[in-house]
Amino acid sequence: MLLEYIHSVIIGFITLLPVANPFTSTTLLLTLGNKFNPVERKKQIYFATFYVAIIMLICFYAGNEIINAFGVSINALRIAGGVILAYIGFNMLFNVTNKEQHIQHIKDNKEQKNINISFVPLALPGTVGPGTISLIISSSSNFPSTIMAHCVIFTVTALISLFFLISLLSANKLFNLIGHSGLDVISRIMGFLLISMGVQFIITGFKVFFS
């Protein structure tokens, strides 16, 4: 029983981790959260971790019911996520902020408080994107309604969330290491990759839809 539980947890974690890919959210935090002070940044990280866990559990237990109730298909989620990723990537790639604007953003505490990147894009679609959602929903339909299965779901969710939290907390050290110039390079590269990922999501969604 215990070995079966551990085996299921390992399989679930290994399956979900490459799809969730918390490194994407880590890079997003570096590029979009560089204007936050350390306290606000940690607050955003903790909220994002909470959102990741909640979204995953909702997808496990009510994903099919929600998308069926609203008449939304996995392909629609995939296309919508692709549009969001492409939009964020476009801004990261082409939106150049000069130094005066950067200093003004740092001084403007009110504006910082109004900015919230914890849910979008860090949690959704940064980590819990269309691929993660579709994988969870499709896997949950095959899960037996047993106590061990529920324990596996909560354990895998906790492990993914913990890995996500550690990755985002490590972003501070990475930021101190690379500096603003390195951050600008990563921002542009990540912007291009996000546009590519978004376009791929959209292409895949339309391909499956028309097929």
C-alpha positions as CSV (number, residue, x, y, z in Angstrom):
1,M,0.0,0.0,0.0
2,L,2.7,2.4,1.0
3,L,4.9,1.5,-2.0
4,E,2.0,1.9,-4.3
5,Y,1.3,5.4,-2.8
6,I,5.0,6.5,-3.2
7,H,5.1,5.1,-6.7
8,S,1.9,7.0,-7.7
9,V,3.2,10.2,-6.2
10,I,6.6,9.9,-8.0
11,I,4.8,9.2,-11.4
12,G,2.4,12.1,-10.9
13,F,5.2,14.5,-9.9
14,I,7.5,13.5,-12.8
15,T,4.6,13.7,-15.3
16,L,3.4,17.1,-14.2
17,L,6.7,18.9,-13.5
18,P,7.9,19.2,-17.1
19,V,4.5,20.4,-18.3
20,A,4.1,22.9,-15.4
21,N,7.7,24.1,-15.7
22,P,8.0,26.5,-12.8
23,F,11.2,28.0,-14.5
24,T,8.8,29.9,-16.8
25,S,7.2,31.6,-13.9
26,T,10.6,32.3,-12.3
27,T,11.7,34.1,-15.4
28,L,8.5,36.0,-15.5
29,L,9.0,37.1,-11.9
30,L,12.5,38.3,-12.8
31,T,11.3,40.4,-15.7
32,L,7.9,41.6,-14.6
33,G,8.6,41.8,-10.8
34,N,11.8,43.7,-10.8
35,K,10.0,46.9,-9.7
36,F,8.8,45.3,-6.5
37,N,10.5,45.8,-3.2
38,P,11.6,42.6,-1.4
39,V,8.5,42.5,0.9
40,E,6.1,42.9,-2.0
41,R,7.9,40.4,-4.1
42,K,7.7,37.7,-1.4
43,K,4.0,38.5,-1.0
44,Q,3.5,38.0,-4.7
45,I,5.4,34.7,-4.6
46,Y,3.4,33.3,-1.7
47,F,0.1,34.3,-3.3
48,A,1.2,32.8,-6.6
49,T,2.1,29.5,-4.8
50,F,-1.3,29.5,-3.2
51,Y,-3.0,30.1,-6.5
52,V,-1.1,27.3,-8.2
53,A,-2.2,24.8,-5.5
54,I,-5.8,25.9,-5.6
55,I,-6.0,25.8,-9.4
56,M,-4.5,22.4,-9.6
57,L,-6.9,21.0,-7.0
58,I,-9.9,22.6,-8.8
59,C,-8.7,21.0,-12.0
60,F,-8.4,17.6,-10.3
61,Y,-11.8,17.6,-8.7
62,A,-14.0,19.9,-10.8
63,G,-12.2,20.6,-14.1
64,N,-14.5,18.5,-16.3
65,E,-17.6,19.8,-14.6
66,I,-16.5,23.5,-15.0
67,I,-15.5,23.3,-18.6
68,N,-18.7,21.3,-19.5
69,A,-20.9,23.8,-17.6
70,F,-19.6,26.7,-19.5
71,G,-19.3,24.9,-22.8
72,V,-15.6,25.4,-22.9
73,S,-13.3,22.9,-24.5
74,I,-9.7,22.1,-23.7
75,N,-8.8,23.6,-27.1
76,A,-10.5,26.8,-26.2
77,L,-8.4,27.0,-23.0
78,R,-5.3,26.2,-25.0
79,I,-6.0,29.0,-27.5
80,A,-6.9,31.5,-24.8
81,G,-3.7,30.6,-22.9
82,G,-1.7,31.0,-26.1
83,V,-3.1,34.5,-26.7
84,I,-2.2,35.5,-23.1
85,L,1.3,34.2,-23.4
86,A,1.8,35.9,-26.8
87,Y,0.6,39.2,-25.5
88,I,2.8,39.1,-22.4
89,G,5.8,38.0,-24.6
90,F,5.2,40.8,-27.1
91,N,5.3,43.4,-24.3
92,M,8.5,41.8,-22.8
93,L,10.2,41.8,-26.2
94,F,9.3,45.3,-27.5
95,N,8.3,47.4,-24.5
96,V,11.5,49.3,-23.6
97,T,11.3,51.3,-20.4
98,N,13.8,54.1,-20.0
99,K,15.6,54.8,-16.7
100,E,13.4,57.7,-15.7
101,Q,10.3,55.7,-16.0
102,H,11.9,52.8,-14.1
103,I,12.9,55.1,-11.2
104,Q,9.4,56.6,-11.2
105,H,7.8,53.1,-11.0
106,I,10.0,52.3,-8.0
107,K,9.1,55.5,-6.2
108,D,5.4,55.2,-6.9
109,N,4.3,52.9,-4.1
110,K,0.7,53.2,-4.9
111,E,1.2,51.9,-8.4
112,Q,3.2,49.0,-7.1
113,K,0.4,48.0,-4.7
114,N,-2.1,48.0,-7.6
115,I,0.1,45.7,-9.7
116,N,-0.7,42.0,-9.1
117,I,1.2,39.4,-11.1
118,S,0.7,36.5,-8.7
119,F,-2.4,35.1,-10.4
120,V,-1.7,36.2,-14.0
121,P,0.9,35.5,-15.3
122,L,2.9,33.7,-12.6
123,A,0.3,31.1,-11.6
124,L,-1.9,31.1,-14.8
125,P,-0.7,30.5,-17.5
126,G,3.0,30.6,-16.3
127,T,2.9,27.3,-14.4
128,V,-0.7,26.1,-14.5
129,G,-1.2,26.7,-18.3
130,P,-3.4,25.0,-20.8
131,G,-1.0,22.0,-21.0
132,T,-1.0,21.5,-17.3
133,I,-4.8,21.9,-17.0
134,S,-5.6,19.6,-19.9
135,L,-3.2,16.9,-18.4
136,I,-4.8,17.2,-15.0
137,I,-8.3,17.0,-16.2
138,S,-7.6,14.1,-18.5
139,S,-5.8,12.2,-15.8
140,S,-8.4,12.9,-13.1
141,S,-11.1,11.1,-15.1
142,N,-9.1,7.9,-14.7
143,F,-8.4,8.3,-10.9
144,P,-10.3,5.9,-8.6
145,S,-12.3,7.5,-5.8
146,T,-10.3,6.0,-3.0
147,I,-8.5,7.5,0.0
148,M,-5.1,6.7,-1.4
149,A,-6.0,8.4,-4.7
150,H,-7.0,11.6,-2.8
151,C,-3.8,11.5,-0.8
152,V,-1.8,11.1,-4.0
153,I,-3.5,14.2,-5.6
154,F,-2.9,16.4,-2.5
155,T,0.7,15.2,-2.2
156,V,1.5,15.8,-5.9
157,T,-0.1,19.2,-5.6
158,A,1.9,20.1,-2.5
159,L,5.2,18.9,-4.2
160,I,4.6,20.9,-7.4
161,S,3.6,24.0,-5.3
162,L,6.7,23.6,-3.1
163,F,9.0,23.3,-6.2
164,F,7.3,26.4,-7.6
165,L,7.8,28.3,-4.3
166,I,11.5,27.3,-4.1
167,S,12.1,28.3,-7.8
168,L,10.5,31.7,-7.3
169,L,12.3,32.4,-4.0
170,S,15.6,31.6,-5.8
171,A,14.8,34.3,-8.4
172,N,16.1,37.0,-6.0
173,K,19.6,35.5,-5.9
174,L,19.5,35.1,-9.7
175,F,18.5,38.8,-10.0
176,N,21.4,39.9,-7.7
177,L,23.8,37.8,-9.8
178,I,22.9,39.0,-13.3
179,G,21.9,42.6,-12.6
180,H,19.7,44.9,-14.7
181,S,21.6,44.4,-18.0
182,G,21.4,40.7,-17.7
183,L,17.7,41.0,-16.7
184,D,17.0,43.0,-19.9
185,V,18.6,40.3,-22.0
186,I,16.6,37.5,-20.3
187,S,13.4,39.6,-20.6
188,R,13.8,39.9,-24.4
189,I,14.7,36.2,-24.8
190,M,11.9,35.1,-22.6
191,G,9.5,37.4,-24.5
192,F,10.4,35.7,-27.7
193,L,10.0,32.3,-26.2
194,L,6.7,33.2,-24.7
195,I,5.5,34.4,-28.1
196,S,6.6,31.2,-29.7
197,M,4.9,29.2,-26.9
198,G,1.7,31.2,-27.3
199,V,1.7,30.7,-31.1
200,Q,2.3,27.0,-30.6
201,F,-0.6,26.7,-28.2
202,I,-2.9,28.5,-30.7
203,I,-1.7,26.4,-33.6
204,T,-2.2,23.2,-31.6
205,G,-5.7,24.3,-30.5
206,F,-6.8,25.1,-34.1
207,K,-5.2,22.0,-35.5
208,V,-7.2,19.8,-33.1
209,F,-10.3,21.8,-33.6
210,F,-10.3,21.5,-37.4
211,S,-9.3,17.8,-37.3
